[in-house]
Amino acid sequence: MKPYDHNEIEPKWQREWAKADLYRAEDFSKKPKSYLLVEFPYPSGDGLHTGHVRSYAAMDAVARKRRMEGQNILYPIGWDAFGLPTENYAIKTGIHPSIVTKNNSDNFRRQLKALGLSFDWSREINTTDPAYYKWTQWIFLKLFKRGLAYKKKTLINWCPSCKIGLANEEVVEGACERCGTSVTKREKEQWMLAITKYAERLYKDLDEVDYVERVKVQQRNWIGPSEGLVFNSPVKDTDIVLETFSAHFEAFCADTFLVIAPDHPRLPELLEGLPNKDEILLGARKMVEKRTVQEERGEIKEVEGIFTGRYTIDPVGNGELPLWIASYALADYGTGVVKCSAHDERDFAFAKKYGIRLKPVLFPEDSETRKKVENLEICFSDMEHGILSEPPAFRGKSAGENRNAIADYAVHEGLARKETTYKLRDWVFSRQRYWGEPIPIIHCEKCGIVPVPESELPVVLPDVENYKPGDTGESPLANILAWVNVKCPACGGKGKRETDVMPNWAGSSWYWLRYADPHNKDIFADSKKLSYWTPVDWYNGGMEHTTLHLLYSRFWHKALFDEGLVPTNEPYRKRTSHGLVLAEGGVKMSKSKGNVVNPDDVIAQVGADTLRVYEMFMGPFEEAITWNTDAIAGSRRFLERVWRLKERIKNHELGIKNKKIERVLHKTIKKVSEDIENLKFNTAISALMIFLNELEKENEISLILYSQFLILLSPFAPHIAEELWRESGGKGFISEAEWPRYESDKIEDEEMIIIVQVDGRVRDTFQAVHGATDEDIKKEAQGLDAVRKWIEGTQAEKIIYVPGKLVNIVTKR
């Protein structure tokens, strides 16, 4: 018998699968469709990593199983190839980003094929291909025409190292998520996408989709709805009326001052006529520049304030309330102006710091703590359990139990109106770099902002000699005057192209739609093909993209749905996420630590099938797992045992005569089938190992039994399964075989353990054969020596039999 040689088997079958075009999806097939999606990779110079393998091999197992179940599978792949790493590499080496991208993509493609993944390569896409980003630009123009893309001067997160603006989602603990440099603030004209207009739908529609709960929780927390009241507060000695939003309005009678965001657009107007206006505005600007992303998300460590010199007239009768500028007030949250009281930790700390009057109206039931609240020694903010002293209509009542009634009261009395606001911010969409999709806009002195005509798309990136961004914050494209200077499409006058480019998230915000019709030159995707394939049935990806790509793509899809361009409101029916693959010792893999595991090395040493089996067997799919070089040898030994099993096929006509083996087979079919669909790949492989143990006990194995085992193994180890399938006389490819179905009556063990109780107490157990009558079971139970001594001299009032489980003899004493 020749040894198991993965270096011979795996390339051989990869060539055969490609030659047969085995995994091509068929548009409009009569088979039930199943669209399975993995996040397409950024083709970095480092190549594929073990995290990619875990995600792709898992969904490949699902794809292979479902194909054998008779489904029409779309399992596509492509390249999310715009982005900073490639541009930075180009700056360092002088090699054009397009060449770097091609080389990296070629390497990734080679690695993915070496894993034996059943992708439909005929639908391969690349976000840097003008034929692709033509439609990214086209979608941008749709957003622009609907008022969802706009340009405004704003203070943005600025990475001094990458020299680009960053969205809040791209800042982690005050640093750039890409390079780790501390982020600063910079005022700049930026393109924004109005994702906040979809905040309510993005939040509520999570109820319509099958996402793992932790994904839903992260998105809901990021969107962050707050239901509250808006009060109108006239500003004394002006014609200005400020709207204030309060999410915790139950104690509105306690309000004693207002705070306004330091970057509120009405602040200069409010300060008009005051002698220290410029001084106050300068202080406010410095306050904003110091603000971190964490503070913008409400994580305030220290409060700062400046008194404006203005007072407002409180609409609920609390008199004149001073108006302060506060570091923790956010211009784009609520109205940017907040009524403040003794019952909010930040407000309390702010008032104490600046000597502002406080008036508590919410108290605990405990008298000792109440005294401390009355004396302003502590802040009491328990809106759920606190007791109100004002207004009179709610005196002595629980604030939490009466929240809705208080809101209705304030609205009925004409004091406020109800409103919901969100933590979610509009998406900072432009980047001051080269390697990205050009934004299809022309600036005209006469016409203003003018969209590039659709007939002139794509706006193609020009070649540049220098990709390095300038310290001025301008894109390198700004220096290509022959590209920048154009005619205005509206008036024919002088115009200038927009020189900012889109962020790396743009191409991935719609890519699953292009897979349905990747080669269409006339439209972004045929509507009939979209109706057939979408929504995606199952999408797997990393948790790190939950508040970035996943949220952005849902937003774009909903906007396209509102335009009548896609058939569904949500892009993905189901979303799952895999855990990280950590280096030995449980730490993250990184080049600097020298602990990165290269899949190429593993494949060369033990084979792709071993790598696939190992990554699926390491632990629960949704949890982080630690790489163990020694343990991978166990997966290799498992496959070598499978290889040697073929020697036991002695009689091809032999049926499955061993009932025990038959039960193990049907149990394994049931276990593997269910576990693949439930992300329990580790226990599915464990079931196959148990089955193999039983098969190895047999001197002879029937061809039927052996074939069914190979089919069950093939989603995890397709190469060895294919080789053994052919060697044992299997027809066609194993992926064209029919997935086995278990028979429920063959799952039950021949014998069952019956517990015997006397008056509810366990006295003995015994084995009974399946098929025994109820009377036989009861008779056997009463005849047991350990039971007889408890029932002798008594009369059985009744004997209760729970089929297959227990007999309870109830005696009459």
N, C-alpha and C positions, 0 to 999 in steps of 0.2 A: 504493500500500500504506500503510495507516495505521500510525503509529508504535506501538511497544510502550509501553503506558500502564498501569503497575501500579496506579495509583490508580483506574482504571476496572475492571480485570480482577479484582483480588483481592477487593474487597468484593462484587462480583457473584457470584463462585463461592462465597464463604463463605455468602452468603444462600441460594444454591441447595442447597448441601450440608445446611444446617440445615433447609431446607424439606422436603427428601427424607428427613431423619433417617437419613442415609447410614451413620453410624458406630455405630449402636445395636447392642450385642452381644445375641445371642439365647441365652437359657438353654436348655440341653438340645438344642442343634442337633446334627444328625448329622455335621456337618463336624468335622474335628479342631479342638480348641480350642487357643487360644494366649493366655495371660494375660500381658500386658506391663504393667509398672508403673514409673512414675517417682515419686520422692519428692514428695509433694504439698507445695506451697510454704507458707511462713509469709507471709500477705498483709500485708507491711509497707507503710508509707506511701510508701516509695521506688518501689514498683512492681517490675515484672519487670526482671531484669538479664540480661546476656549469658550468664552461667553457666546460668541457667534455659533460655535458648534452645538452648544447645549440647546439654544433656541431653534436652530434650523433642523437639527436631527430630530427633535421632538415633533415639530410640525410635519416633518417628512414621514415620521411613523404614522401620524394621523392620515396624511395624504395617501400613503401606500395602502393602509388598511381600507380606507374608504373607496379607493379605486377597485380593490378586490371585492368590495361589497356592491359594485355596479354603479358607482357614482361618477359623474363627469367632473373631474377635479381641475380647478385652476390653482396652480401653486407656482407663482411667478417670482422673478428676482430682477434686480436692477441696481443702479448705483446713485447714491445721494452724494454727488461729487463736488458741488461748490462748497467753499468754506476756507477758514483761515489757515489750517495747517498746510494745505497745498500751496497757498499764496506765500506763506512765510518760508516754505522750502524753496520756492521759486526765487524769492528775494535773496536767500542765502546762496543758492547755487547758480542762478542765472538761467535755469532751465524753465521754459514757459510752462505755466500751470496746466495747460491742455496736454502737454507731453507727459508731465508728471501724473496727471489723472489717468491718461491712457495706460501708462506703464503699471500703475497701481491697480487699475481695474482688471488688466490682463492677469496680474498675479492673483487677485482675489478670485477671478473666474476659474483659473487653474486649480486653486485650493478648494473651491466649492465642488468642482467636478471630481476632484480626488476623494472627496467625502462620499461620493455616490448619491448625492441629493437629487431627488426627482423633480427638479425645477423644469418648467416649460421655458427653455432658453429662446424659443422663437419670439417671446414677448419681452425680451430684455430691454430695459430703458436706461437712460443716463441723463440726469438733470442738467448736465453741461452741454448737451447736444442742442444746437439751435432749433432743431426740429421739435424738441421737447419744450425748451423754455419759451418758444413762440407762444405756446398755450398757457404757460405760467404768466407771461406778460398779458395775454388776452384776458385771463381771469382777473388780473390786477385792474385792467381797464373796466371790467364789469363792476368790480368793487368801487372804483373811482366814480363811475357814473351813477351808482346808487348812494353816493355820499358816505361810503364806508372806508374810503381812503382819502386822507386829507393831509395837508402840510401845515405845520404850525411851529412857532418858536417856543421852545420849552427847555427847561432844565432836564438834562438827561444824565443817565449813568454813563460815565466816560472811562474807558480803559486806557491809561496813558501808554501802556506797552503795545497793545494791539492797535491803538489809535482808532477806535470805533466806538459808536454809541451802543449801549446794551439795553435790552428789555429787562424789566425787573426779574423775569424768570431766568435770566442768564447771569444773575449775580447771586453768589452763594457766600453767606456770612461776610458780606461786604467786599468780596473779591470777585474778579472775573472768573467765570466757571472754566474758561478755556486755558488761561495762563496763570491764574492765581494772584495777579497783581491787584493791589487795593484800588477800588473804584472811587473816582472823584465825580463831582458834578460839573457840567458845562452847559451853557445855554447855546442852543443851536436850532436852526430850522431843520425839522425832521419830518419824514413821512410817517404817518400813524395810520393804523387800521383800527376802526371803531368796533372792536370786539365787545366792548361794554354794551352795545345795542342788542347783543345776543345773550347777555348775561343770564337773564331769566330763563330763556330756553335751554341754554347750555346746562343750567342747574337742574331744572325740572325734568328735562328729557333723559337724564341719567336713570330715571325710573323705568324708561322704555327699553333699556339695553341690558344685556347679560354681561356685565363687567364684574371682575372679582371685586369684593367689597373694598379692599384697601385702595384700589384705583378710584372708585367712586368717592370714598372719603377724602382722598387727596384733592380731587377736582372740586368737590363741594367746598372744602375748606379754602381753597385758593380763590374760588369765585366769591365766597363769603357774603351771602345775603344778610342784610339786617333790616328787619321791619321796624318802622318807627313813625314818629310824628314830625312834621315840618311846621314851625311857628314863624310868624311874620313879626319882625322886630324893627320898628322905625328908629332911625338914628337921629338923636336930638340935634337941632340946629342945622339939619340938612333935609333934602327931599328924598334921601336914600332909605329904602326899606330892605333890611337883610332877612333872608330866609335861613333858618337854622334847623338842622336835622338832629334828632335825638333818638337813638335806638333804645335807650333806657330812660323812658319818659315818665315812669310810674311816679317818681317823686318830683314832678315838674315844679311844684310850689317851692322847692328848695333852691331853685336857680337864683344865683346872686351875681353872676358875671358872664360875659361871653368871650370866646376866643375865636380868632380868625386865622386862617392859614397865612404864613409869611409870603407865599407866592400867589395869594388870591388875586384874581384880575381886577377886583374893585378896590383894592387897597389904596392905590394912588388917588382915586376919586374920593375915598373916605377921608384921606389926609389933606385934601385940598383946603388951602386957607390957613393951615396950622404952621406956625413959625419953624417948627423942627421937622417938617415933612421929609426933607432929604436925608436927615440923620436917621429917622425912623426907617425909611426905605432901605438905606444902606445896611442897617442892622438886620432887617428882615432878609435881605439878600444873603448876607453871611450865614444867617440861620439855615437857609435852604441849602447852601453849598456844603454845610457840615452834616446835613441829614443823611443817614444811611438807608439802604434798602430795607433793613430790618425795622427801622423806625417808620418807614412808609407803609409797612405791613402791620403797624400797631405795636411793635415791640420796643417800647420806650424805656430807656435807662435813666435819662435825666431830662427834666423839663426846663425850658428857657422861655422868657417872655419879654415883651416890650409893650408898655401902655401906649395906646394910640392917642389918648387925650379926648376920645369920644365916648358918649354914653348912648345906650339904647333905651327905648321905652318898652318895658316888659308887657307883653299882651295879656299876661295872666294876673297882673296886679302886683308884681313885686317891686314896682317903682323903676327908678333909673339904674340901669346895670352898666358897669364899666366894660369897655370893649378893649381886649388885649390881643396882641399878636402872640401866638404860642407855637413852639417848635413841634408839638405833637398834633396840631391841626393840619389836615391835608386838604389841599385845594380841590382835588378830584375825588374826594370821598364825601358822599352826601352833598351838602351845599358849600362845604369849605368853611362854614361858620357853625359853632357849637355853643349851646347854652350849658352852663356849668354849675355844679353844685357840690355840696359836702359829701355826696354819695357816689363819687367816682374817684378811684385811687389817684389818677393823674390830676384831676381837677383839684382834689384835696391837697396834694403835694404842691401844686402850682399856687393855690391860694395861700397856703402856709408860707411858701417862699417869698411871696410878694405882698403879704399882709392884706389880702382881700377878704372882705366880710363873708362869713359862711353862716348858713341857717339850716340846720338839720330838721327834716320832717319824717324821716324813716328810722324806725328804732327796732332793736331786738326785744324779744319778750323778757329776757333776763334783765332784772332791775339794775344789777351792778354794772353790766356792760352798757346799759342804756345811759347811766350817769356819765360814762366816759364819752359816749356819743354826744350827749347834750353839752358836755364841757369841751368838745372838739379835740379830745385827746386822741381819738382814733377815727378812721374813716369806716363807716358802716355802709356796705354796698350790696347787701343781700336782698336783691329785688324779688327773689322768690318767696322768702320767709319773713321779710321785714314787715312791720306794722306801721301804717301811715297815721300821721296826726293832721295832715291837710291834703286836699281840700276838705271842707266840712262833710261833703257827701260821702267821703271814704274814710273818715276819722275812725280809728280803731280797727280797720279792716286790713287784711293781708294784701300787700302790693301784688304778689305773684298770682294769687287767685282772682284778682280783679283787674289784671292787665288789660284785657279786652274791653272791660267796662270803662276803665279809665280813658282808653283811647276813644271809645264812642262818646264819652262825656266831653272830652276836649273838642272833638269834632262838632258835636251838637251845640256846644256853647260858642262856636265860632272862633275858638282859640287856635286851632291847628287843623292840618289835614294829614291823612295817612299816606305813607310812601315807603317803598322798599329801595334800599341802595346796596351797593356791592363793593367789596374790596378790590375786585378785578379792575385792572387799569387797561386803557387802550394800548395796543401793541406798537412799540417803537419798531418801525419796519425798515428804515433805511440804514445802510452801512456805508462808511466812507472808505471803502476798499475797492479792489479791482475785480477779484475772482468771485463774481456773483452775477445774477441776472440784471441787466440794465433796466432801470425803471422807465417805462415807455411814455415819458412826459417831455414836452418842450415848453420852455419858459419864453414868453413873448412880452416885451415892454408894453405893447398895446393891448393884447388879448389876455395876458396873464398866464395861467396854467392851462396848457392845451394838450389833450391826449394825442399820442401818435395814432394816425389812422390805422385801422385794423389791417388794411391792405398792405401796409408797410412793415408789418411784423414778420419776422422777429427783428427787434433792434439788436444787432449782433455786437458782441464785445469786440472792440478793435484791438489790434496788437499794440503793445506798449513796450518800451525798452526798460522802463523803471516801474516796478510794481510797488515801490515803497510809499506808504502814505506820508503826507507832509504833516508837520507840527501844527499847521493851521486848521487841521481837521477836514481838509478837502480830500476827495478821492483822487487817486492817480489819474483817473479819466479826465479830470478838469484840465490837465496839461495837454491833452490831445485836441488841439484847437480845430483841426480839420474834421474831427468827429463831432466836437461840441457845437460848432457854429453851423446852423441849418436855417432853412426857411420855415417860418411859422405856417403850419398846415391850414390855419384859419384865414389869415390875412395876406400871407405871402411875404410879410416883412421879416426882419432879422429875428431869429430865435436862437435859443441855446438849449441843448439837450440837458436833461437831468443827469448829473454825474454821480449821484449816490447809486448804489446797487441794492438789490434785495438781500435779506438775511439768508443764512443757510437753511432756514426753516421753510422757505417759500416753495421750493420744488417738492418737498415732502408733504405739503398741505393738500395735495390732490393726486398723488402718484397712483394710488390704487384704482382710480378711474381710468387712467391711461392704459393700464394693463388690460382692460377690457377691449381696447382697440388701439394698440400701440403704434401702428404704421399709418394711421389715417392722416392725410395731408390737408384735408379740407375742414375738418372739425376736430375739437379736442377729444371727442369720443362719440361713436354712433349711439343714438338714443335707444335703439332696439337692443344693442349689445349691453348697454348699461342696465336696461330693464331685465335682461336675462341674468347677468352676472352679479349685480349689486343688490343689496348691500353685501359687504364682506361677511362671510359666515363665521369666521374665526380669525382673530388677529392676535398674534403674540408679540410681545416686545418688552423692553426694559422699563422698570418702575421710574427710572430717571427721566423718562420722557412724558410722564403723566401730566405735568402742568406746562409742558412745552409743546412738542409735536402733537400729542394726542388732543390737547385742547385746541390748538390752532387748526388742526385738520377738521375737527368737528365744526368749528366756526366757518371755515371756507365751504364745507359741504352744505351747511345750512343756508349760506348765502346763495350758493348755486341752486339749491332746492327752491329758494324763493324766486329765483330767476326762471324757474321751470326747466333747468338744464340737467338735473339729475332726478331720478324717480323716487328717492327716499329722503326722509328728514334727517336720518342718522347714517353715517358711513359704515359702521361696524355693528353687527349683531352681538358679537361676543368678543371680549378682550381679556386676555390672560397675561400674566407676567412671570418670568422666570427669575430665580435667584441668581446672585453673582457666583462666579467660579473664582474662589480665592486661592492664593498661593499657599504652599505648605506653611503651616504655622498660623493659618487663618487671617493673613494680611492680604491687602489688595496687590494684584500683580502690577509691576511697573518696571520700565526699562532701567531706571536709576538704581533699583534694588537688585536687578539681575535675576528676578524670579519669574519672568514671563515664560509660560509654556507655549512653545510654537507647535501648532498642530502638524506642520510638515514633519517635524522630528518624530512625533508620536506615530504618525502614519508610516513613516519609513521603518520604524523599529517594530511595531506590533500590528499595523494595519488600520484602515479606516473603520472597519467593522468593530474592531476591539475598542477604538476610541469612542465610537457611537454608543456601544453597549455600556462602556464604563461611565460616560457622562449621563446616560439615562438611569444607571443603576446606583449612582453615588448617593442619592438621597432624594427627599421630596422635591419635586420640580420647582415649586414656588419659594423654596428656602435656599439661602446661600449654602454652598458646599465647598469643602476644602480639598484641593488637589492632593492626591497621595500617589506618588510614583510607584510605590511598592504594591498598592492595591490594584493598579491597572493590570498587573500580571494575572490577577484572579479572573478578570474578564477575558484575557487571552486564553487562559487554561480552559475556561468554559467553552470557548469556540473550538479549541483543539479536541475537546471531548465530543462536541457535536460532529466534528470532522471524522473522528474514529467510529462514530456510531453507524456509519454506512456499512461497515463490515458485518453487521448483524442482520442485514436484509438477506436472508437465506432462501426464503420461499416467497416469490412475488405474488403468489396466489393466496397466501395465508391471510385469512380474515382476522378480525379482532376478536379472539376467542377468550382472552383473559378479561373477565368482568372488572377486576380491580383496575387494570390498565385502562379499560374503556371509561371507567368513572373518572380516573385522573385526567384523561383526554378531555372529556366534556367539561370538567371543572376548570381545566386550563383554558379551554376555548372561552368559557364564560368570563373568567378572571381577566384574561388578556384583552378581550373585546371591550369590556367595561372600563378597565383601567386606562387603556389608551385614550378613551373619550373623556376620562376624568382626571387627566394629567398625572396619573399614578404609574408613571413609566417604571419606576424602581420596583414596585410590587408586581408589575406585569412580567418583568424579567425574572424576578424571584420565582414566580409561578412556572416559567419556562425551565428554570434550573431544577425545580422540584420534579417536573415532568421528566426531565433528562435523567434524574436519579432513578426514577422508576423504570425508564426504558433500558438503562444500563443493567438492570437486574435480569433482563430477559435474554435468553440465548438467541432467540430469533424474533425479529420485528417485522410485522406486516408492512407492505408498501403503503397501504392506506394510512396506517398509523404514522409512518415515517413522513409521508407527504404532508399530512396535516400539521405535524410538528414544524416542518420547514416553512410552511405558509405562516404559521404563528410567529416564527422567528424573523421572517423576512422584513417586517417594518423596521426592525432594529439593526439587523445585520444582513443587508440585502445581497452583498456580493457572495458570501459563503452559501447563503440560502439558494441563490441562483445556480451556483456551481453544482451543489449537491442535488438540486432539482433536476438539472440536465443529466447528471451522471446516473440518476436513478430512473431515467426514462420519462421525466416530466415533459409534457407537450408545451411548446411555446415558452414564453417567459413566465416566471413565477408570479409576477405582478398581474398577469392576465388570468391567473387561476381564481377560483371562487373562494372567498373567505368562508371558513367553516362556521356552522351554526351548532350550538349545543342543544341537546335534548334534555329537558328538565328532569325526565324520569330516570335518566342515566347519571344524574349528578348525585342522587341520594346514595349513601353508603348502604351496603347489603345489610349491615347490622346497625342498630341504634341503641344508645345507652338510655335506659329507662330508670328514672329516680323513683323510689318507693317511699311514700310518707305514710305514717300512721297518725291520724289526728293533727296533720300539718307539720310533723317533725320527721326529718329524713332518717330512715332506718336502714336502707340498703339500696343498691343499684343492681341492675342486671342487663345483659345484652339480649336484644330481641331482633328477629329478622324482619326486614321490610315485607309487608304483605300479611303479617300475622293479624288475626281478627282481634277486635277489642276484647272479646270474651277470653281468648287465649292469653292476652297480655294480663288481664285482671287475675286470671287463674294462676299464672306463673308468679305474679307478685305476691299473692296470698300464700304460696307454697314455699317461699324463701325462709330458711331457718331463722335469719335475723329478724324476720317480720312476724313469724308465727308466735314467738314468745310474747309479742306485744298485743296480739289479738286473741290468744287463747283465753277461754272463759268469758269472752265478750261476744256481742252480736254486732255484725257490721250493719250500721244504719244505711250507709250508701258507699259506693266505690266510684270515685271520680277518676276518669282517664283523660288526660290531655294528650292527644295523639302525638306519638314520637318523642314525648318529653317525660311525663311523670304519671304515677298512679297514687292517689291519696285515698286511704281507707279511713273512713269516718266511723268510729265505734260508738255503740250505745251502752253505757256503763250503768 
